[in-house]
């Protein structure tokens, strides 16, 4: 029988946030796969865990995953940990999980700290619906594409950012989203934890004067749904009625149904659409 891959959440700052289940699993596993062994050894030494470690990170995530899967197929149990937080969230753990499932190896997750959820809950922004984008891509075209999609996002947006990129990212967000409300969460669960409820304009002014320090999570208010609907309606109204009808009819939608959709888009009655088409 194969072993099991255990995804073990580790503290994002305060070491007391580790769970008893994670501690027991780290002690009992045959091997710990760590994103950075130099960082993780501090955690293991603090809790007197002697389990052997190996590195598993962004630059060896495919080749090393197959090596780890081979050990799992021999019956070894492996605990996967990241530098901080839950494996698989914005780190290479997702690749190892995928390859494990391809080889019918059981995977289980031991819940615990996650910076995105911690920030969301203390942000004061809406928590009912949210989207998580982690770090924005470095590639300019891909970054611009993601930012463009966020323009019309009505859910609360959660982003990670490093201190040396913070001002640039805040400026890009302001240029793309407008002056939104946001909460800037810094050094979560650590001694100097800070949650700053502000706006993109005020945040830009603040960080022109202050040096960014620590790891940041940005929790940004989504676009109000009524504002999005007004923008959509204006876009439809910019079309001629004939072009608006053609938009739907070109998709094979029957004329009567197309008229209903046009009426809904423009916020008018179907009868009015009919009369305008006659004219």
C-alpha positions in Angstrom: 0.0 0.0 0.0 1.2 3.5 -0.7 1.8 6.1 1.9 -0.2 9.3 2.3 0.7 12.9 1.5 -0.2 15.2 4.4 -0.5 18.9 3.7 0.4 20.6 7.0 -0.4 24.2 7.6 2.3 26.0 9.6 2.1 29.3 11.4 2.3 32.5 9.4 4.0 34.3 12.3 3.0 33.3 15.8 4.3 29.8 16.5 1.4 29.1 18.9 -0.9 28.9 15.9 0.3 25.5 14.9 -2.2 22.7 15.6 -1.7 19.6 17.7 -2.6 17.5 14.7 0.1 19.1 12.6 2.7 18.6 15.4 1.8 14.9 15.7 1.9 14.4 11.9 5.3 16.1 11.6 6.7 13.9 14.3 5.3 10.6 12.9 5.9 11.2 9.2 8.8 9.4 7.5 9.8 12.5 5.7 9.0 16.3 5.7 9.1 18.1 2.3 9.8 21.8 3.0 9.8 24.8 0.8 13.0 26.1 2.5 14.7 23.7 4.9 16.8 26.6 6.4 13.6 28.3 7.4 11.6 25.2 8.5 14.4 23.9 10.7 13.7 26.7 13.1 10.1 25.5 13.4 11.1 21.9 13.9 13.8 22.7 16.4 11.3 24.9 18.4 9.0 21.9 18.7 11.8 19.3 19.1 10.9 17.5 15.9 13.6 15.2 14.5 11.9 14.0 11.3 14.3 14.1 8.3 13.6 16.9 5.8 14.1 17.4 2.1 13.6 20.5 -0.1 10.6 21.0 -2.3 10.2 24.4 -4.0 9.3 26.3 -7.1 12.5 25.4 -9.0 12.4 21.6 -8.5 8.6 21.2 -8.2 8.2 18.7 -11.1 11.3 16.6 -10.9 11.2 16.4 -7.1 7.5 15.7 -7.1 8.1 12.5 -9.0 10.9 11.5 -6.5 8.5 12.1 -3.6 5.8 10.2 -5.3 8.2 7.2 -5.7 8.7 7.3 -1.9 5.0 7.5 -1.3 4.4 4.5 -3.5 7.0 2.6 -1.4 4.7 3.2 1.6 6.4 6.2 3.1 4.2 9.0 4.6 5.3 12.5 3.7 4.3 15.8 5.3 4.5 18.8 3.1 5.0 22.2 4.6 5.5 25.7 3.2 7.5 28.6 4.7 4.3 29.9 6.3 0.7 29.0 5.9 -1.1 26.3 4.1 0.7 24.2 1.4 -0.9 24.5 -2.1 -2.0 28.1 -1.6 0.2 30.3 -3.8 3.1 27.7 -3.7 4.3 24.6 -5.6 2.4 22.2 -3.4 -0.5 22.2 -5.9 1.8 20.4 -8.4 2.7 17.6 -6.0 -1.0 17.1 -5.1 -1.8 16.8 -8.8 0.9 14.3 -9.5 -0.2 12.3 -6.4 -3.7 12.0 -7.7 -2.4 10.9 -11.1 -0.7 8.0 -9.2 -3.7 7.2 -6.9 -1.8 8.3 -3.8 -4.1 9.5 -1.0 -3.8 13.2 0.0 -5.2 14.9 3.1 -5.0 18.4 4.3 -4.4 19.4 7.9 -6.1 22.9 8.2 -4.5 25.8 10.0 -3.2 29.3 9.2 -3.6 30.9 5.8 -2.7 34.6 5.4 -5.4 35.3 2.9 -8.2 34.1 5.2 -6.7 35.8 8.3 -6.4 39.1 6.4 -10.0 38.8 5.0 -11.5 38.2 8.4 -9.8 41.3 10.1 -10.1 43.6 7.0 -13.5 45.0 7.7 -14.3 44.5 4.0 -17.2 42.2 2.9 -16.4 38.6 3.5 -19.4 36.9 2.0 -17.9 36.6 -1.5 -14.3 37.1 -2.4 -11.7 36.2 -5.0 -8.0 35.4 -4.2 -5.4 36.4 -6.7 -2.2 35.8 -4.6 0.7 37.7 -6.1 0.0 39.4 -9.4 2.0 37.9 -12.3 5.4 39.5 -13.2 4.8 39.1 -16.9 3.5 42.5 -18.1 0.9 41.2 -20.5 -0.4 38.6 -18.0 -0.4 41.2 -15.2 -2.3 43.7 -17.4 -4.9 41.0 -18.3 -5.5 40.1 -14.6 -5.8 43.7 -13.6 -8.3 44.3 -16.4 -10.5 41.4 -15.2 -10.4 42.9 -11.7 -12.0 46.1 -13.0 -15.5 44.5 -13.1 -15.0 42.2 -10.1 -17.8 42.7 -7.6 -16.4 40.3 -5.0 -13.8 41.4 -2.4 -10.3 41.0 -3.9 -7.4 39.6 -1.9 -3.8 40.1 -3.1 -0.4 39.3 -1.6 2.5 41.7 -2.1 6.2 42.1 -1.0 7.3 45.4 0.5 9.6 46.3 -2.4 6.8 46.1 -4.9 4.0 47.6 -2.8 4.0 51.2 -4.2 4.1 50.0 -7.8 1.2 47.6 -7.2 -0.9 50.2 -5.4 -0.4 52.6 -8.3 -1.4 50.0 -10.8 -4.5 49.1 -8.8 -5.4 52.8 -8.5 -4.9 53.3 -12.3 -7.1 50.3 -13.1 -9.7 50.1 -10.4 -10.1 53.8 -9.4 -10.0 55.0 -5.8 -11.4 51.9 -4.0 -11.6 51.2 -0.3 -9.0 48.7 0.9 -7.5 47.3 4.0 -3.7 46.9 4.1 -2.8 44.0 6.4 0.9 43.8 7.5 2.8 41.2 9.5 -0.3 39.2 10.4 -0.1 37.3 13.8 3.3 38.8 14.5 4.3 41.3 17.1 3.9 44.4 14.9 0.6 43.2 13.2 -1.2 46.1 11.6 -4.5 46.5 9.7 -4.8 49.9 7.9 -8.3 50.7 6.6 -7.8 53.3 3.9 -8.3 54.0 0.2 -6.0 53.5 -2.7 -5.4 57.3 -3.0 -4.6 57.6 0.7 -2.4 54.5 0.7 -0.3 55.9 -2.2 0.2 59.1 -0.3 1.1 57.3 2.9 3.7 55.1 1.2 5.3 58.0 -0.6 6.3 59.1 2.8 6.7 55.8 4.6 9.0 52.8 3.8 7.1 49.6 3.3 8.2 46.8 5.7 7.0 43.3 6.2 4.8 41.1 4.2 1.5 42.5 3.0 -2.0 41.3 2.2 -4.3 43.8 0.3 -8.0 43.3 0.8 -9.8 45.5 -1.8 -13.5 46.4 -2.0 -15.1 45.0 -5.1 -17.0 47.1 -7.6 -20.5 47.9 -6.4 -23.0 45.7 -8.3 -25.3 48.6 -9.1 -22.3 50.6 -10.5 -21.3 47.6 -12.7 -24.9 47.4 -14.0 -25.0 51.1 -14.9 -21.7 50.7 -16.8 -23.1 47.7 -18.7 -26.3 49.6 -19.6 -24.3 52.6 -20.9 -22.3 50.2 -23.0 -25.4 48.7 -24.5 -27.0 52.1 -25.1 -24.0 53.1 -27.1 -25.0 50.5 -29.7 -27.7 51.2 -32.2 -30.8 49.0 -31.6 -30.1 47.2 -34.8 -26.5 46.3 -33.8 -27.8 45.3 -30.3 -30.3 42.9 -31.9 -27.6 41.6 -34.3 -25.4 40.8 -31.3 -27.9 38.2 -30.1 -29.3 37.0 -33.4 -25.8 36.3 -34.7 -25.6 33.7 -31.8 -28.6 31.9 -33.2 -31.0 33.4 -30.6 -34.6 33.7 -32.0 -35.8 37.2 -32.7 -38.4 37.3 -29.9 -35.9 36.1 -27.3 -33.3 38.6 -28.7 -35.8 41.4 -28.2 -36.4 40.3 -24.6 -32.6 40.3 -23.9 -32.2 43.8 -25.5 -35.0 45.2 -23.4 -33.4 43.8 -20.3 -29.9 45.2 -21.2 -31.3 48.7 -21.9 -33.7 48.7 -18.9 -36.8 49.2 -21.1 -39.8 47.1 -22.0 -40.0 44.6 -24.8 -42.9 46.6 -26.3 -40.6 49.7 -26.5 -37.9 47.6 -28.3 -40.6 46.5 -30.8 -41.8 50.0 -31.4 -38.3 51.3 -31.9 -37.5 48.6 -34.4 -40.7 49.4 -36.4 -39.7 53.0 -36.5 
